[in-house]
Amino acid sequence: MERKGTYIAFDATGVIDRVNSNLHTFQQLADWQRNYPSRFNFINMDGINFSAEHDDTLDSTMKSHMMAEMAVADNMLVIASPVTNTESPILNWQISRGVNRFHLPVIIAYAGLDEVSEQTIEDYWTWLPQKFKKYITRYSWARMAHIPLTRDKLERALKTYSAERQSYPWDATTIF
C-alpha cells in the first residue's frame, strides 16, 4: 500500500477557547500546506473538527475514520505546547494506534521553540501527551523525533522519517 502523507494526531474536541488552544498552530500548518503544497501533505487537516461538542456515538465513527487515515499515512505529527491536552483520551489513542498498529515514525514539534536539545525533553515534559511519557520512560517500539516547530525543520523531518521507506528515528528521544 502506498503511503501518502502526514497524519496529525490531535484532540479537537472540547476546544471552546480558540485563543488558548492549538488552533492557531493548525491554522499555521494549513497555511504552510496551502502555500507549499509540494512540501506539506497533511492528510487529515480537513478532518480536524474544532468543536465544543463531544458525543460518544461519534467516537466509533470518528475512530474508524482516523484509523483509515493512519493506514495510509507515512508518518505522524504531534504538536507539543503548553496548551496541549496531554491527558486527552483521543489524542493518546491516536498516538498508540499510530505507533503500535501502523508503525508510524512520530515527529513531535515543540511550538514556540527555535531549537530543541536533549534537555528540551526534560524541560518541556509537561507538554508531552501521556502516551509519549510512557514510551520515553520504558523501552518501546516507538520511534520519535523531537523538533522545534519551524517550517524548515518540519519539512526536513517529514521528508526524512517515512514508514514507506522504513526510515525511522533511532529511539523515542531522537533529536532532529
N, CA, C and O of each residue as an XYZ file, in Angstrom:
704
protein
N       0.832     -1.174      0.000
C       0.000      0.000      0.000
C       0.884      1.248      0.000
O       1.838      1.349      0.771
N       0.556      2.172     -0.857
C       1.321      3.414     -0.938
C       0.904      4.353      0.194
O      -0.283      4.568      0.439
N       1.892      4.895      0.865
C       1.647      5.867      1.936
C       1.640      7.249      1.307
O       2.423      7.523      0.397
N       0.761      8.122      1.783
C       0.591      9.360      1.036
C       0.795     10.664      1.785
O       0.689     11.718      1.160
N       1.077     10.668      3.060
C       1.254     11.955      3.720
C       1.391     11.843      5.219
O       1.671     10.773      5.760
N       1.192     12.950      5.871
C       1.384     13.058      7.312
C       0.041     13.113      8.028
O      -0.830     13.913      7.687
N      -0.107     12.251      9.022
C      -1.293     12.250      9.873
C      -0.991     13.136     11.080
O       0.044     12.971     11.727
N      -1.882     14.070     11.385
C      -1.709     14.931     12.553
C      -2.575     14.386     13.673
O      -3.802     14.378     13.566
N      -1.944     13.929     14.751
C      -2.688     13.451     15.920
C      -3.073     14.655     16.758
O      -2.222     15.467     17.120
N      -4.367     14.769     17.068
C      -4.837     15.946     17.780
C      -6.190     15.690     18.408
O      -7.008     14.949     17.863
N      -6.425     16.303     19.552
C      -7.738     16.259     20.183
C      -8.407     17.600     19.943
O      -8.081     18.588     20.599
N      -9.337     17.635     19.010
C     -10.018     18.886     18.687
C     -11.334     19.033     19.430
O     -11.985     20.073     19.328
N     -11.735     18.019     20.170
C     -12.988     18.123     20.899
C     -12.781     18.973     22.146
O     -11.703     18.981     22.741
N     -13.800     19.663     22.516
C     -13.750     20.461     23.728
C     -12.989     21.767     23.587
O     -12.719     22.426     24.591
N     -12.633     22.160     22.364
C     -11.903     23.413     22.173
C     -12.934     24.540     22.139
O     -13.557     24.809     21.112
N     -13.091     25.181     23.277
C     -14.020     26.297     23.377
C     -13.247     27.602     23.236
O     -13.677     28.515     22.531
N     -12.121     27.683     23.903
C     -11.275     28.872     23.878
C     -10.272     28.716     22.745
O      -9.252     28.045     22.898
N     -10.560     29.328     21.626
C      -9.706     29.183     20.450
C      -8.381     29.921     20.579
O      -7.444     29.642     19.831
N      -8.291     30.857     21.516
C      -7.040     31.578     21.731
C      -6.071     30.716     22.541
O      -4.886     30.638     22.218
N      -6.574     30.074     23.586
C      -5.727     29.249     24.447
C      -5.834     27.777     24.060
O      -6.087     26.913     24.900
N      -5.639     27.518     22.794
C      -5.636     26.145     22.274
C      -4.596     26.091     21.165
O      -3.931     27.085     20.874
N      -4.465     24.933     20.557
C      -3.521     24.791     19.448
C      -4.151     25.141     18.101
O      -3.560     24.865     17.056
N      -5.329     25.737     18.111
C      -5.999     26.076     16.857
C      -5.130     26.957     15.973
O      -5.042     26.713     14.770
N      -4.491     27.967     16.531
C      -3.633     28.844     15.721
C      -2.480     28.076     15.075
O      -2.045     28.415     13.975
N      -1.985     27.039     15.759
C      -0.917     26.213     15.198
C      -1.432     25.435     13.994
O      -0.733     25.317     12.987
N      -2.643     24.908     14.091
C      -3.206     24.167     12.969
C      -3.542     25.086     11.805
O      -3.463     24.678     10.646
N      -3.914     26.312     12.104
C      -4.124     27.271     11.025
C      -2.791     27.570     10.324
O      -2.749     27.731      9.104
N      -1.712     27.641     11.100
C      -0.384     27.845     10.520
C      -0.004     26.662      9.625
O       0.504     26.863      8.522
N      -0.245     25.438     10.086
C       0.044     24.250      9.278
C      -0.783     24.248      7.998
O      -0.281     23.899      6.929
N      -2.049     24.637      8.106
C      -2.911     24.705      6.916
C      -2.370     25.740      5.929
O      -2.394     25.517      4.718
N      -1.883     26.866      6.442
C      -1.278     27.885      5.567
C      -0.042     27.334      4.869
O       0.135     27.546      3.669
N       0.810     26.632      5.601
C       2.016     26.047      5.001
C       1.627     25.061      3.898
O       2.236     25.044      2.828
N       0.618     24.250      4.164
C       0.192     23.274      3.159
C      -0.372     23.983      1.930
O      -0.104     23.567      0.802
N      -1.138     25.035      2.131
C      -1.715     25.795      1.019
C      -0.622     26.513      0.220
O      -0.668     26.535     -1.010
N       0.362     27.102      0.915
C       1.413     27.869      0.245
C       2.545     27.014     -0.317
O       3.231     27.436     -1.248
N       2.749     25.825      0.232
C       3.838     24.926     -0.189
C       3.291     23.508     -0.372
O       3.702     22.594      0.344
N       2.374     23.315     -1.318
C       1.719     22.004     -1.455
C       2.668     20.861     -1.803
O       2.369     19.706     -1.501
N       3.784     21.154     -2.420
C       4.724     20.072     -2.752
C       5.573     19.679     -1.530
O       6.234     18.641     -1.548
N       5.556     20.489     -0.491
C       6.374     20.221      0.690
C       5.578     19.644      1.853
O       6.125     18.904      2.670
N       4.298     19.973      1.936
C       3.476     19.535      3.070
C       2.214     18.867      2.561
O       1.503     19.419      1.721
N       1.938     17.667      3.075
C       0.726     16.943      2.740
C       0.148     16.351      4.023
O       0.445     15.214      4.390
N      -0.681     17.145      4.692
C      -1.333     16.691      5.923
C      -2.650     16.054      5.520
O      -3.593     16.749      5.139
N      -2.714     14.732      5.605
C      -3.847     14.011      5.024
C      -5.150     14.175      5.785
O      -6.218     13.932      5.223
N      -5.094     14.580      7.048
C      -6.340     14.707      7.803
C      -6.627     16.130      8.251
O      -7.429     16.336      9.162
N      -5.992     17.111      7.634
C      -6.192     18.514      8.033
C      -7.669     18.896      7.932
O      -8.177     19.608      8.798
N      -8.358     18.442      6.900
C      -9.777     18.777      6.748
C     -10.649     18.066      7.770
O     -11.749     18.524      8.079
N     -10.160     16.944      8.298
C     -10.945     16.162      9.251
C     -10.843     16.641     10.684
O     -11.571     16.154     11.549
N      -9.949     17.590     10.954
C      -9.823     18.099     12.313
C     -10.954     19.089     12.540
O     -10.992     20.167     11.946
N     -11.868     18.700     13.407
C     -13.065     19.482     13.654
C     -12.995     20.076     15.056
O     -13.134     19.359     16.048
N     -12.783     21.371     15.136
C     -12.727     22.037     16.428
C     -14.154     22.284     16.889
O     -14.888     23.080     16.303
N     -14.524     21.594     17.938
C     -15.893     21.689     18.407
C     -15.941     21.495     19.906
O     -15.158     20.728     20.467
N     -16.850     22.180     20.545
C     -17.044     22.018     21.980
C     -17.860     20.760     22.254
O     -17.939     20.301     23.394
N     -18.461     20.208     21.215
C     -19.299     19.029     21.398
C     -18.466     17.757     21.298
O     -17.578     17.635     20.455
N     -18.776     16.819     22.178
C     -18.155     15.501     22.098
C     -19.214     14.487     22.456
O     -19.768     14.522     23.554
N     -19.492     13.609     21.562
C     -20.572     12.650     21.716
C     -19.996     11.252     21.553
O     -19.307     10.962     20.575
N     -20.288     10.382     22.529
C     -19.769      9.023     22.458
C     -20.249      8.278     21.225
O     -19.566      7.369     20.755
N     -21.413      8.644     20.688
C     -21.896      7.965     19.485
C     -21.029      8.305     18.280
O     -20.973      7.545     17.313
N     -20.356      9.443     18.343
C     -19.463      9.819     17.254
C     -18.106      9.126     17.376
O     -17.366      9.021     16.398
N     -17.786      8.655     18.585
C     -16.477      8.063     18.831
C     -16.114      6.963     17.848
O     -15.035      6.999     17.256
N     -16.995      5.984     17.662
C     -16.648      4.857     16.798
C     -16.508      5.299     15.345
O     -15.616      4.830     14.639
N     -17.379      6.194     14.895
C     -17.275      6.697     13.526
C     -15.987      7.491     13.356
O     -15.264      7.323     12.375
N     -15.712      8.352     14.319
C     -14.518      9.186     14.264
C     -13.254      8.314     14.301
O     -12.315      8.545     13.540
N     -13.235      7.327     15.176
C     -12.060      6.459     15.283
C     -11.865      5.627     14.011
O     -10.733      5.413     13.578
N     -12.952      5.165     13.419
C     -12.838      4.406     12.165
C     -12.227      5.275     11.077
O     -11.373      4.823     10.314
N     -12.671      6.523     11.012
C     -12.138      7.467     10.029
C     -10.657      7.730     10.299
O      -9.852      7.753      9.367
N     -10.297      7.927     11.558
C      -8.895      8.168     11.917
C      -8.018      6.969     11.555
O      -6.910      7.136     11.046
N      -8.518      5.763     11.818
C      -7.748      4.547     11.509
C      -7.516      4.436     10.001
O      -6.427      4.054      9.573
N      -8.508      4.760      9.207
C      -8.355      4.695      7.753
C      -7.294      5.686      7.285
O      -6.509      5.376      6.390
N      -7.266      6.869      7.881
C      -6.254      7.865      7.505
C      -4.864      7.440      7.970
O      -3.888      7.616      7.241
N      -4.764      6.882      9.182
C      -3.463      6.419      9.672
C      -2.924      5.278      8.817
O      -1.712      5.155      8.638
N      -3.807      4.453      8.294
C      -3.386      3.306      7.487
C      -2.638      3.729      6.231
O      -1.801      2.978      5.729
N      -2.928      4.920      5.718
C      -2.251      5.392      4.511
C      -1.222      6.479      4.804
O      -0.599      7.009      3.883
N      -1.041      6.810      6.076
C      -0.081      7.856      6.444
C       1.341      7.333      6.360
O       1.591      6.143      6.552
N       2.264      8.228      6.074
C       3.682      7.896      6.009
C       4.389      8.205      7.330
O       5.420      7.612      7.648
N       3.824      9.137      8.091
C       4.363      9.497      9.393
C       3.277     10.221     10.176
O       2.199     10.503      9.652
N       3.578     10.521     11.448
C       2.612     11.184     12.310
C       3.249     12.421     12.924
O       4.416     12.403     13.317
N       2.476     13.492     13.002
C       2.912     14.733     13.620
C       2.069     14.998     14.852
O       0.843     14.887     14.814
N       2.737     15.352     15.952
C       2.047     15.744     17.179
C       2.646     17.074     17.624
O       3.865     17.227     17.687
N       1.774     18.034     17.932
C       2.216     19.333     18.412
C       2.302     19.289     19.929
O       1.354     18.886     20.602
N       3.449     19.707     20.463
C       3.630     19.830     21.914
C       3.665     21.314     22.242
O       4.447     22.069     21.663
N       2.825     21.723     23.162
C       2.771     23.131     23.558
C       2.212     23.204     24.977
O       1.743     22.199     25.511
N       2.260     24.375     25.583
C       1.714     24.483     26.938
C       0.202     24.258     26.992
O      -0.333     24.004     28.071
N      -0.496     24.345     25.864
C      -1.946     24.157     25.864
C      -2.380     22.801     25.294
O      -3.576     22.557     25.131
N      -1.430     21.926     24.994
C      -1.776     20.586     24.522
C      -2.492     19.835     25.637
O      -2.038     19.825     26.781
N      -3.600     19.215     25.299
C      -4.350     18.425     26.278
C      -3.666     17.062     26.413
O      -4.032     16.102     25.733
N      -2.670     16.991     27.298
C      -1.825     15.808     27.418
C      -2.561     14.587     27.969
O      -2.106     13.456     27.794
N      -3.685     14.810     28.628
C      -4.469     13.716     29.212
C      -5.572     13.228     28.269
O      -6.295     12.286     28.593
N      -5.699     13.856     27.125
C      -6.794     13.561     26.206
C      -6.824     12.091     25.790
O      -5.852     11.591     25.224
N      -7.923     11.398     26.061
C      -8.025     10.000     25.634
C      -7.903      9.831     24.122
O      -7.255      8.893     23.657
N      -8.521     10.731     23.347
C      -8.485     10.561     21.894
C      -7.098     10.846     21.333
O      -6.668     10.172     20.396
N      -6.392     11.823     21.879
C      -5.024     12.105     21.432
C      -4.116     10.922     21.742
O      -3.370     10.467     20.875
N      -4.176     10.425     22.964
C      -3.324      9.298     23.350
C      -3.706      8.026     22.601
O      -2.838      7.198     22.325
N      -4.987      7.849     22.266
C      -5.426      6.707     21.464
C      -4.813      6.784     20.062
O      -4.327      5.781     19.538
N      -4.838      7.981     19.455
C      -4.257      8.153     18.119
C      -2.766      7.830     18.127
O      -2.268      7.147     17.232
N      -2.064      8.317     19.128
C      -0.626      8.061     19.234
C      -0.376      6.561     19.370
O       0.488      6.005     18.692
N      -1.130      5.918     20.241
C      -0.974      4.478     20.448
C      -1.219      3.695     19.161
O      -0.442      2.801     18.827
N      -2.286      4.019     18.437
C      -2.588      3.308     17.186
C      -1.529      3.588     16.126
O      -1.088      2.676     15.426
N      -1.128      4.836     16.012
C      -0.115      5.189     15.020
C       1.188      4.458     15.240
O       1.816      3.998     14.286
N       1.603      4.346     16.497
C       2.873      3.691     16.838
C       2.753      2.178     16.804
O       3.544      1.510     16.137
N       1.774      1.627     17.514
C       1.702      0.182     17.711
C       1.061     -0.586     16.566
O       1.470     -1.706     16.263
N       0.071      0.000     15.936
C      -0.604     -0.730     14.858
C      -0.032     -0.417     13.487
O       0.156     -1.315     12.665
N       0.246      0.865     13.239
C       0.680      1.272     11.901
C       2.185      1.543     11.811
O       2.698      1.833     10.731
N       2.880      1.451     12.925
C       4.346      1.621     12.977
C       4.796      2.914     12.302
O       5.747      2.924     11.520
N       4.104      3.989     12.614
C       4.451      5.282     12.024
C       5.584      5.945     12.800
O       5.576      5.945     14.031
N       6.556      6.510     12.090
C       7.520      7.358     12.786
C       6.778      8.617     13.241
O       5.953      9.164     12.509
N       7.083      9.065     14.456
C       6.376     10.206     15.031
C       7.315     11.401     15.110
O       8.460     11.282     15.546
N       6.814     12.547     14.682
C       7.552     13.801     14.816
C       6.816     14.634     15.850
O       5.647     14.977     15.672
N       7.508     14.954     16.925
C       6.942     15.805     17.966
C       7.497     17.201     17.742
O       8.701     17.427     17.868
N       6.620     18.131     17.411
C       7.031     19.508     17.116
C       6.668     20.401     18.300
O       5.503     20.518     18.678
N       7.690     21.024     18.871
C       7.510     21.898     20.033
C       7.196     23.311     19.555
O       8.052     23.988     18.986
N       5.951     23.751     19.792
C       5.506     25.079     19.370
C       6.206     26.158     20.196
O       6.340     26.045     21.415
N       6.645     27.198     19.504
C       7.251     28.334     20.185
C       8.735     28.213     20.463
O       9.336     29.145     20.996
N       9.346     27.082     20.114
C      10.786     26.918     20.326
C      11.515     27.040     18.995
O      11.015     26.608     17.956
N      12.705     27.635     19.040
C      13.519     27.781     17.836
C      14.519     26.652     17.677
O      15.009     26.398     16.576
N      14.823     25.975     18.777
C      15.723     24.826     18.711
C      15.348     23.845     19.809
O      14.704     24.199     20.797
N      15.769     22.606     19.609
C      15.472     21.530     20.546
C      16.764     20.784     20.835
O      17.564     20.538     19.932
N      16.962     20.427     22.094
C      18.125     19.642     22.503
C      17.640     18.497     23.387
O      16.447     18.383     23.667
N      18.559     17.663     23.817
C      18.164     16.567     24.716
C      17.528     17.106     25.992
O      16.632     16.475     26.552
N      17.977     18.251     26.448
C      17.435     18.869     27.659
C      15.982     19.316     27.464
O      15.221     19.399     28.429
N      15.602     19.602     26.226
C      14.241     20.058     25.933
C      13.209     19.050     26.396
O      12.180     19.430     26.955
N      13.469     17.766     26.171
C      12.504     16.724     26.553
C      12.222     16.799     28.049
O      11.072     16.684     28.474
N      13.262     16.988     28.840
C      13.094     17.100     30.290
C      12.437     18.431     30.671
O      11.518     18.465     31.489
N      12.917     19.525     30.072
C      12.409     20.851     30.415
C      10.941     21.038     30.041
O      10.215     21.762     30.723
N      10.500     20.391     28.963
C       9.135     20.554     28.481
C       8.318     19.269     28.631
O       7.392     19.019     27.860
N       8.663     18.478     29.607
C       7.995     17.199     29.891
C       6.487     17.382     30.022
O       5.724     16.536     29.555
N       6.043     18.472     30.650
C       4.611     18.695     30.871
C       3.852     18.953     29.574
O       2.624     18.868     29.560
N       4.547     19.263     28.492
C       3.896     19.489     27.202
C       3.571     18.183     26.482
O       2.782     18.183     25.537
N       4.167     17.069     26.912
C       4.060     15.811     26.171
C       2.828     15.007     26.592
O       2.540     14.878     27.782
N       2.099     14.466     25.600
C       0.975     13.588     25.915
C       1.440     12.387     26.758
O       2.581     11.939     26.650
N       0.539     11.887     27.586
C       0.866     10.785     28.499
C       1.465      9.584     27.774
O       2.378      8.946     28.298
N       0.980      9.270     26.603
C       1.482      8.107     25.858
C       2.961      8.274     25.537
O       3.716      7.304     25.601
N       3.389      9.486     25.193
C       4.815      9.726     24.920
C       5.651      9.519     26.171
O       6.737      8.944     26.110
N       5.148      9.987     27.299
C       5.891      9.833     28.547
C       6.114      8.343     28.840
O       7.179      7.943     29.311
N       5.106      7.544     28.555
C       5.236      6.095     28.742
C       6.286      5.522     27.792
O       7.125      4.718     28.199
N       6.237      5.937     26.530
C       7.191      5.418     25.550
C       8.626      5.833     25.877
O       9.562      5.064     25.658
N       8.795      7.032     26.393
C      10.138      7.530     26.698
C      10.720      6.843     27.933
O      11.909      6.524     27.959
N       9.901      6.614     28.949
C      10.423      6.049     30.200
C      10.536      4.526     30.191
O      11.200      3.955     31.057
N       9.915      3.876     29.252
C      10.010      2.416     29.130
C      10.493      2.085     27.727
O      10.282      2.854     26.790
N      11.138      0.946     27.591
C      11.530      0.549     26.244
C      10.258      0.280     25.446
O       9.367     -0.430     25.912
N      10.178      0.832     24.276
C       9.035      0.580     23.408
C       9.498      0.637     21.963
O      10.625      1.031     21.666
N       8.611      0.240     21.082
C       8.899      0.283     19.660
C       8.859      1.712     19.151
O       9.376      1.997     18.071
N       8.255      2.610     19.909
C       8.039      3.989     19.445
C       9.336      4.634     18.987
O      10.342      4.609     19.696
N       9.300      5.204     17.806
C      10.435      5.933     17.240
C       9.975      7.358     17.001
O       9.147      7.625     16.130
N      10.534      8.280     17.798
C      10.048      9.654     17.775
C      11.199     10.631     17.602
O      12.255     10.494     18.221
N      10.970     11.620     16.745
C      11.936     12.695     16.545
C      11.366     13.966     17.163
O      10.203     14.305     16.942
N      12.176     14.653     17.923
C      11.787     15.896     18.591
C      12.380     17.063     17.811
O      13.586     17.108     17.567
N      11.515     18.016     17.416
C      11.961     19.159     16.606
C      11.296     20.442     17.113
O      10.252     20.389     17.764
N      11.902     21.590     16.815
C      11.159     22.830     17.042
C      10.130     22.969     15.919
O      10.360     22.498     14.805
N       9.011     23.606     16.205
C       8.002     23.782     15.161
C       8.365     24.991     14.310
O       7.868     26.098     14.515
N       9.253     24.737     13.344
C       9.592     25.737     12.333
C       9.329     25.092     10.986
O       9.421     23.872     10.848
N       9.003     25.902      9.996
C       8.666     25.351      8.673
C       9.810     24.518      8.101
O       9.585     23.423      7.586
N      11.031     25.033      8.189
C      12.189     24.338      7.639
C      12.429     22.997      8.342
O      12.601     21.971      7.683
N      12.440     23.008      9.679
C      12.698     21.766     10.430
C      11.604     20.736     10.177
O      11.885     19.553      9.989
N      10.350     21.198     10.173
C       9.251     20.266      9.946
C       9.339     19.663      8.547
O       9.169     18.456      8.375
N       9.599     20.490      7.568
C       9.718     19.985      6.195
C      10.807     18.921      6.092
O      10.597     17.873      5.481
N      11.965     19.186      6.684
C      13.072     18.214      6.613
C      12.756     16.940      7.394
O      13.085     15.845      6.937
N      12.130     17.060      8.552
C      11.786     15.871      9.343
C      10.760     15.007      8.616
O      10.878     13.781      8.610
N       9.753     15.632      8.003
C       8.732     14.876      7.282
C       9.316     14.146      6.079
O       8.861     13.056      5.731
N      10.317     14.739      5.446
C      10.975     14.076      4.306
C      11.927     12.970      4.776
O      12.170     12.011      4.043
N      12.460     13.097      5.983
C      13.436     12.133      6.495
C      12.776     10.873      7.043
O      13.226      9.764      6.755
N      11.721     11.031      7.826
C      11.111      9.893      8.521
C       9.889      9.396      7.776
O       8.919     10.128      7.578
N       9.952      8.129      7.363
C       8.930      7.583      6.484
C       8.702      6.105      6.772
O       9.648      5.317      6.786
N       7.454      5.732      7.001
C       7.119      4.319      7.182
C       7.300      3.566      5.864
O       7.747      2.420      5.857
N       6.952      4.213      4.753
C       7.068      3.561      3.443
C       8.524      3.213      3.124
O       8.816      2.124      2.630
N       9.424      4.139      3.410
C      10.853      3.904      3.151
C      11.545      3.231      4.343
O      12.742      2.948      4.292
N      10.796      2.982      5.396
C      11.312      2.389      6.632
C      12.484      3.197      7.184
O      13.516      2.648      7.569
N      12.296      4.499      7.211
C      13.277      5.425      7.753
C      12.712      5.990      9.054
O      11.776      6.789      9.044
N      13.297      5.561     10.177
C      12.765      5.891     11.493
C      13.812      6.589     12.350
O      15.014      6.402     12.159
N      13.325      7.424     13.330
C      14.264      7.946     14.333
C      14.879      6.768     15.099
O      14.311      5.677     15.121
N      16.042      6.992     15.726
C      16.734      5.917     16.440
C      15.909      5.328     17.570
O      15.853      4.110     17.738
N      15.267      6.197     18.345
C      14.514      5.745     19.513
C      13.448      6.781     19.858
O      13.084      7.599     19.014
N      12.946      6.752     21.088
C      11.878      7.668     21.481
C      12.374      9.067     21.820
O      11.564      9.967     22.040
N      13.687      9.267     21.868
C      14.217     10.580     22.245
C      15.183     11.153     21.211
O      16.075     11.925     21.564
N      15.021     10.794     19.961
C      15.886     11.300     18.902
C      15.661     12.798     18.699
O      14.525     13.247     18.545
N      16.745     13.560     18.701
C      16.680     14.992     18.423
C      17.031     15.198     16.955
O      18.052     14.707     16.475
N      16.178     15.928     16.251
C      16.404     16.167     14.819
C      16.702     17.629     14.605
O      16.926     18.054     13.471
